[in-house]
Amino acid sequence: MGSAEDAVKEKLLWNVKKEVKQIMEEAVTRKFVHEDSSHILALCGAVEACLLHQLRRRAAGFLRSDKMAALFTKVGKTCPVAGEICHKVQELQQQVEGRKPLAGNQETLRRQGSASGKAPALSLQALKHIWVRTALIEKVLDKVVQYLVENCSKYYEKEALLADPVFGPILASLLVGPCALEYTKLKTADHYWTDPSADELVQRHRIRGPPHRQDSPAKRPALGIRKRHSSGSSSEDRLAACAREYVESLHQNSRARLLYGKNNVLVQPKEDMEAVPGYLSLHQSAESLTLKWTPNQLMNGTLGDSELEKSVYWDYALVVPFSQIVCIHCHQQKSGGTLVLVSQDGIQRPPLHFPQGGHLLSFLSCLENGLLPRGQLEPPLWTQQGKGKVFPRLRKRSSLRSVDAEDVSTGRATDYVFRIIYPGHRHEHITINYHHLAASRAASVDDDEEEEDKLHAMLSMICSRNLTAPNPMKDAGDMIEMQGFGPSLPAWHLQPLCSQGSSCLSCSTSSSPYAPPSHCSCVPDRLPLRLLCESMKRQIVSRAFYGWLAYCRHLSTVRTHLSALVHHNIIPPARPPGASGGLTKDVWSKYQKDEKNYKELELLRQVYYGGVEREIRQDVWPFLLGHYKFGMSRKEMEQIELLDTVALNLHRIDKDVQRCDRNYWYFTPPNLERLRDVMCSYVWEHLDVGYVQGMCDLLAPLLVVLDNDQLAYSCFSHLMKRMSQNFPNGGAMDAHFANMRSLIQILDSELFELMHQNGDYTHFYFCYRWFLLDFKRELPYEDVFAVWEVIWAARHISSEHFVLFIALALVEAYREIIRDNNMDFTDIIKFFNERAEHHDAQEILRIARDLVHKVQTLIENK
């Protein structure tokens, strides 16, 4: 019987602690607590349940329908603080009933209702808990409860919670914090609708949401974009679908790979209007490379339906296939950079203005990678050690002065002109025509002169249209060329096409070295064969060059990934003289007598090449393992931070054990002592790591399930092999955040953009507690058991990083709520704190398994 009563009291007190935690977190997160907050009502209900537990009938009086009113009225006779609450509640009740306000206390009306003296807008729930709520807002609830605890024999039975010598004072102490907060009504009348709790948000989503949840993040809701000048419902729907498909095509998808994306790139569509910010993206598909620029008004949905229908922003959007672009002009300034694309017909596209910060160079680098292997920039970007891609170091022809970053920093503009060339592609069709001409000429040796003239005319036309290589820099004396690499045109463009060299008078007197004159007598004879050979040589050299370039890039990638695995000082594998015997007893004795005889690195070098002599291993190993440091005196070694380290860890353990899940039925005082013993044993064996807050949370579920100290210690030691990397002395947490960013960017780019725009909380710091404790504080105990089992099994089935997919599943489960309420970093922290222990664990696991399958499918379909 006693244990059952204790369990009831523990449950009541746990409810109060939970609501106190929620209301304190709201006050810290939002700097205030609204009087109509759902947390206040929840706290009042939990406190009332404690106050009414085992309340004597005499204390309840004859007002059996309202026991709280009877209790406060009876206590108010002997407690002045409770008497004041009775007086203020009567005033509020009179106001609610429509009576004239009493002139005694306008301050109460202002705080509880409105300053004008009108009837306060109290909800039914607020009226239900009006006694406790008034005491809380007036900041005296803790004093009333403390009075009841001190005089419990007058009002409560012996088994009551407030009569308990432990639970009663704890309840009074818990209410000190909420009574110290400021409660305000300085919010709009629709505050409950505009700033609801997490439970309210979930309930609204269930009411107005679809009957079935979307199975895939890729099935995104309609963006509601319609083309202007649309007529008819079917036409509107079709155009809206086209618009939505266009906006979604700007993200990573199965048809095209997103190489580059940048917000707030300015474009001036017309001369008489200001520049418009938009989203610039570069997409690569199997057959093309495309640049897209979309105004922000079409991306973020700031236009309404009526405005959007009349919008001209669709006319400003740019879609530029790079197969039509031959030249790129770049203009650098301190404020940013401007890029102009020139088409094959010589028409310039609207300039793209990049913000400052190296975004123009980043775009060119992505473009250069996207053009490979068929195309390239001429001149190419340079690779500088430690910086990556940089603009080529250029010099002006007129002054031969190098153009460097100093020109940009001083405000002077720096211009670059890049050509997009496709080595081996330009003359591909020419070779076919030459073969056709040669075959035709051989077949028509005996034909008349008219047919031969046609062949000569056709050949001249091909040469004039396809072989002419104009120099785009010939009329720009102040333009730039690559320093140390000669003219910007490749060498094979500068070779005369005439096969007879200087013996042909027409070719030797021609003004252009690239294009032979139409009356050249040497063209019909050997020019096709020469051009064929030149084309083959260029293709061979091009393939060799790009093979070498690919190898160099692969080697650079390998060096980047493997550079952290070895020291950069090259150590020969052969044993040098003096180190072949290893660290001997004589050498160690000399070092012990005088540390100046040998340096630390010299001793380590001898161990590296020859090991340690058997007799001195007991003395040397503590130095190699770091227990002692080289150079320590014997006195320092005897006085090592051991007793202090143990004492500090014991203090931390005792502090955490006392507050670790005390409201869970298993953790009675004897079991809490067992938890402390197991934790102390682990820390003693791992003093280098010590105790870190949160370890008790990981050990507690193991002890509950196993109920065996030795087995719990062993399993906890194995669990910490993975979990210790999440604590501050490990480096796994940063890797978790980076992987979460990559996962959501690929699997749900729309939500990623929302998180990025609303304060950029794509750092995922709100997931810190999830990863630190394997979601132990996000779920009740039974769900923690289920989730942990799946995590451990997933290491061998699907992923060693299954915790990432559970975290992403938690976010995806509330995806529509996050999106519809446009949550920022503060909102999402508050939301998940309030939803703790309210998640559907089985649904979260189902979503996590689906996400794993999606990633596996993406990798398989490479």
Rosetta blueprint (number, residue, H / E / L):
1 M L
2 G H
3 S H
4 A H
5 E H
6 D H
7 A H
8 V H
9 K H
10 E H
11 K H
12 L H
13 L H
14 W H
15 N H
16 V H
17 K H
18 K H
19 E H
20 V H
21 K H
22 Q H
23 I H
24 M H
25 E H
26 E H
27 A H
28 V H
29 T H
30 R H
31 K L
32 F L
33 V E
34 H E
35 E L
36 D L
37 S L
38 S H
39 H H
40 I H
41 L H
42 A H
43 L H
44 C H
45 G H
46 A H
47 V H
48 E H
49 A H
50 C H
51 L H
52 L L
53 H L
54 Q L
55 L E
56 R L
57 R H
58 R H
59 A H
60 A H
61 G L
62 F L
63 L L
64 R L
65 S L
66 D L
67 K H
68 M H
69 A H
70 A H
71 L H
72 F H
73 T H
74 K H
75 V H
76 G L
77 K L
78 T L
79 C L
80 P H
81 V H
82 A H
83 G H
84 E H
85 I H
86 C H
87 H H
88 K H
89 V H
90 Q H
91 E H
92 L H
93 Q H
94 Q H
95 Q H
96 V H
97 E L
98 G L
99 R L
100 K L
101 P L
102 L L
103 A L
104 G L
105 N L
106 Q H
107 E H
108 T H
109 L H
110 R H
111 R H
112 Q H
113 G L
114 S L
115 A L
116 S L
117 G L
118 K L
119 A L
120 P L
121 A L
122 L L
123 S L
124 L H
125 Q H
126 A H
127 L H
128 K H
129 H L
130 I H
131 W H
132 V H
133 R H
134 T H
135 A H
136 L H
137 I H
138 E L
139 K L
140 V L
141 L H
142 D H
143 K H
144 V H
145 V H
146 Q H
147 Y H
148 L H
149 V H
150 E H
151 N L
152 C H
153 S H
154 K H
155 Y H
156 Y E
157 E L
158 K L
159 E L
160 A L
161 L L
162 L L
163 A L
164 D L
165 P L
166 V L
167 F H
168 G H
169 P H
170 I H
171 L H
172 A H
173 S H
174 L H
175 L L
176 V H
177 G H
178 P H
179 C H
180 A L
181 L L
182 E L
183 Y E
184 T E
185 K L
186 L L
187 K L
188 T L
189 A L
190 D L
191 H H
192 Y H
193 W H
194 T H
195 D L
196 P L
197 S L
198 A H
199 D H
200 E H
201 L H
202 V H
203 Q H
204 R H
205 H H
206 R H
207 I H
208 R H
209 G L
210 P L
211 P L
212 H L
213 R L
214 Q L
215 D L
216 S L
217 P L
218 A L
219 K L
220 R L
221 P L
222 A L
223 L L
224 G L
225 I L
226 R L
227 K L
228 R L
229 H L
230 S L
231 S L
232 G L
233 S H
234 S H
235 S H
236 E H
237 D H
238 R H
239 L H
240 A H
241 A H
242 C H
243 A H
244 R H
245 E H
246 Y H
247 V H
248 E H
249 S H
250 L L
251 H L
252 Q L
253 N L
254 S L
255 R L
256 A L
257 R E
258 L E
259 L E
260 Y E
261 G E
262 K E
263 N E
264 N E
265 V E
266 L E
267 V E
268 Q L
269 P L
270 K L
271 E L
272 D L
273 M L
274 E L
275 A L
276 V E
277 P E
278 G E
279 Y E
280 L E
281 S E
282 L E
283 H E
284 Q E
285 S L
286 A L
287 E L
288 S L
289 L E
290 T E
291 L E
292 K E
293 W E
294 T E
295 P E
296 N H
297 Q H
298 L H
299 M H
300 N L
301 G L
302 T L
303 L L
304 G L
305 D H
306 S H
307 E H
308 L H
309 E H
310 K L
311 S L
312 V L
313 Y H
314 W H
315 D H
316 Y H
317 A L
318 L E
319 V E
320 V E
321 P E
322 F H
323 S H
324 Q H
325 I E
326 V E
327 C E
328 I E
329 H E
330 C E
331 H E
332 Q E
333 Q E
334 K L
335 S L
336 G E
337 G E
338 T E
339 L E
340 V E
341 L E
342 V E
343 S E
344 Q L
345 D L
346 G L
347 I L
348 Q E
349 R L
350 P L
351 P L
352 L E
353 H E
354 F E
355 P E
356 Q L
357 G L
358 G L
359 H H
360 L H
361 L H
362 S H
363 F H
364 L H
365 S H
366 C H
367 L H
368 E H
369 N H
370 G H
371 L H
372 L L
373 P L
374 R L
375 G L
376 Q E
377 L E
378 E E
379 P L
380 P L
381 L L
382 W E
383 T E
384 Q E
385 Q L
386 G L
387 K L
388 G E
389 K E
390 V E
391 F L
392 P L
393 R L
394 L E
395 R E
396 K E
397 R L
398 S L
399 S L
400 L L
401 R L
402 S E
403 V E
404 D L
405 A H
406 E H
407 D H
408 V H
409 S H
410 T L
411 G L
412 R L
413 A L
414 T E
415 D E
416 Y E
417 V E
418 F E
419 R E
420 I E
421 I E
422 Y L
423 P L
424 G L
425 H L
426 R L
427 H L
428 E H
429 H H
430 I H
431 T H
432 I H
433 N H
434 Y H
435 H H
436 H H
437 L H
438 A H
439 A H
440 S H
441 R H
442 A H
443 A H
444 S L
445 V L
446 D L
447 D L
448 D L
449 E H
450 E H
451 E H
452 E H
453 D H
454 K H
455 L H
456 H H
457 A H
458 M H
459 L H
460 S H
461 M H
462 I H
463 C H
464 S H
465 R H
466 N H
467 L H
468 T L
469 A L
470 P L
471 N L
472 P L
473 M L
474 K L
475 D L
476 A L
477 G L
478 D L
479 M L
480 I E
481 E E
482 M E
483 Q L
484 G L
485 F L
486 G L
487 P L
488 S L
489 L L
490 P L
491 A H
492 W H
493 H H
494 L L
495 Q L
496 P L
497 L L
498 C L
499 S L
500 Q L
501 G H
502 S H
503 S H
504 C L
505 L H
506 S H
507 C H
508 S H
509 T L
510 S L
511 S L
512 S L
513 P L
514 Y L
515 A L
516 P L
517 P L
518 S L
519 H L
520 C L
521 S L
522 C L
523 V H
524 P H
525 D H
526 R H
527 L H
528 P H
529 L H
530 R H
531 L H
532 L H
533 C H
534 E H
535 S H
536 M H
537 K H
538 R H
539 Q H
540 I H
541 V H
542 S H
543 R H
544 A H
545 F H
546 Y H
547 G H
548 W H
549 L H
550 A H
551 Y H
552 C H
553 R H
554 H H
555 L H
556 S H
557 T H
558 V H
559 R H
560 T H
561 H H
562 L H
563 S H
564 A H
565 L H
566 V L
567 H L
568 H L
569 N L
570 I L
571 I L
572 P L
573 P L
574 A L
575 R L
576 P L
577 P L
578 G L
579 A L
580 S L
581 G L
582 G L
583 L E
584 T L
585 K H
586 D H
587 V H
588 W H
589 S H
590 K H
591 Y H
592 Q H
593 K H
594 D L
595 E H
596 K H
597 N H
598 Y L
599 K L
600 E H
601 L H
602 E H
603 L H
604 L H
605 R H
606 Q H
607 V H
608 Y H
609 Y H
610 G H
611 G L
612 V E
613 E L
614 R H
615 E H
616 I H
617 R H
618 Q H
619 D H
620 V H
621 W H
622 P H
623 F H
624 L H
625 L L
626 G L
627 H L
628 Y L
629 K L
630 F L
631 G L
632 M L
633 S L
634 R H
635 K H
636 E H
637 M H
638 E H
639 Q L
640 I L
641 E L
642 L L
643 L H
644 D H
645 T H
646 V H
647 A H
648 L H
649 N H
650 L H
651 H H
652 R H
653 I H
654 D H
655 K H
656 D H
657 V H
658 Q L
659 R L
660 C L
661 D L
662 R L
663 N L
664 Y L
665 W L
666 Y L
667 F L
668 T L
669 P H
670 P H
671 N H
672 L H
673 E H
674 R H
675 L H
676 R H
677 D H
678 V H
679 M H
680 C H
681 S H
682 Y H
683 V H
684 W H
685 E H
686 H L
687 L L
688 D L
689 V L
690 G L
691 Y L
692 V L
693 Q L
694 G L
695 M H
696 C H
697 D H
698 L H
699 L H
700 A H
701 P H
702 L H
703 L H
704 V H
705 V H
706 L H
707 D L
708 N L
709 D H
710 Q H
711 L H
712 A H
713 Y H
714 S H
715 C H
716 F H
717 S H
718 H H
719 L H
720 M H
721 K H
722 R H
723 M H
724 S H
725 Q H
726 N H
727 F L
728 P L
729 N L
730 G L
731 G L
732 A H
733 M H
734 D H
735 A H
736 H H
737 F H
738 A H
739 N H
740 M H
741 R H
742 S H
743 L H
744 I H
745 Q H
746 I H
747 L H
748 D L
749 S H
750 E H
751 L H
752 F H
753 E H
754 L H
755 M H
756 H H
757 Q H
758 N L
759 G L
760 D L
761 Y L
762 T L
763 H L
764 F L
765 Y H
766 F H
767 C H
768 Y H
769 R H
770 W H
771 F H
772 L H
773 L H
774 D L
775 F L
776 K L
777 R L
778 E L
779 L L
780 P L
781 Y H
782 E H
783 D H
784 V H
785 F H
786 A H
787 V H
788 W H
789 E H
790 V H
791 I H
792 W H
793 A H
794 A H
795 R H
796 H H
797 I H
798 S L
799 S L
800 E L
801 H L
802 F H
803 V H
804 L H
805 F H
806 I H
807 A H
808 L H
809 A H
810 L H
811 V H
812 E H
813 A H
814 Y L
815 R H
816 E H
817 I H
818 I H
819 R H
820 D H
821 N L
822 N L
823 M L
824 D L
825 F H
826 T H
827 D H
828 I H
829 I H
830 K H
831 F H
832 F H
833 N H
834 E H
835 R L
836 A L
837 E L
838 H L
839 H L
840 D L
841 A H
842 Q H
843 E H
844 I H
845 L H
846 R H
847 I H
848 A H
849 R H
850 D H
851 L H
852 V H
853 H H
854 K H
855 V H
856 Q H
857 T H
858 L H
859 I H
860 E H
861 N L
862 K L
